[in-house]
Each structure stands twice: as C-alpha cells, then as structure tokens.
Amino acid sequence: MKISELATKTGLKAINESNDKEIEGVYISDMASDIITNAKANTLLITLLTHKVLIAAANLIDVAGIVILKGRKPDQDVIELASRVGIALFSSEDDAWTFASKLSKLGFNK
C-alpha cells in the first residue's frame, strides 16, 4: 500500500511533502538504537520521537515514512531535515495501540 492511501484510510495528517513510497511493513519503537538495529527498509515507522536522531535513524535504514503519535509535532529543523532526505512525516492523534489496530485492520500484521 502507498503512503498516500494509508494516510487517507487512517486519517493521518501530513507534516511535510515527500515521495509516495510503497509500505512493505510496520515497525513501532521509541528508541533510535532499536530502530537502527531492527527496523527494515521500506517500513512505516510508528513512534513518539520528534528529534533529529529519529530522522538520522530512519534515513539510515531507508524507511517508507514516519508516523508520530499522540499529536506530537517535531520542530521545524527536524521537518526540514526529513524533507531534505526524502522522509515523509505524518502526525496522528492516536496512541500506539489504537494506530496499530487500524493498521492491523488494513492487513498490516507484521
């Protein structure tokens, strides 16, 4: 599923503009070291993190995009960095459980 389609189906709000990549999986984590070690390329990263280390970790593994939960928003410098490296940022008012449930209903089960 493309990120734009997922955004429409789950009510995500785009924080920046970026490429409409195909999502091949989902990874949920709030630790940059865990993201670097365990997330895979082209996954949708779900997190509460909003700092530059998140973008560095996500860029290192080439995520499809990032969803920041609970309505949190990164600072402008983080948004600019994500845009520069081509990482789509989205915001959701949901907590991790609620958003993961939506993803599961859409067929993302790992």
LINQUI-V61070 format. One line per field, one symbol per residue. ss: DSSP state (@ for helix, = for strand, . for the rest). phi: phi as a letter, one per 20 degrees, with the letter a starting at -180 (. if undefined). burial: # if it has 9 or more other C-alpha atoms within 8 Angstrom, else .. A space follows every 10 residues. Layout:
ss=???
phi=???
burial=???
This chain:
ss=.=@@@@@@@@ ..==...... .=..====.. .@@@@@@@.. ..=====... .@@@@@@@@@ @...====.. .....@@@@@ @@@@@..=== =....@@@@@ @@@@@.....
phi=.fgfffgffd mfdfebdafe eeedrccdad cgfffffdfd gmeeedbdfc dffgfffffg emffrcddel mfcffgffff ffffendfdc ccffegffff fffffeoedb
burial=.##..##... .#.###.... ###.###.## .#.###..## .#######.# #..##.###. ########## ##.....##. ###...#### ##.###..#. .###...#..
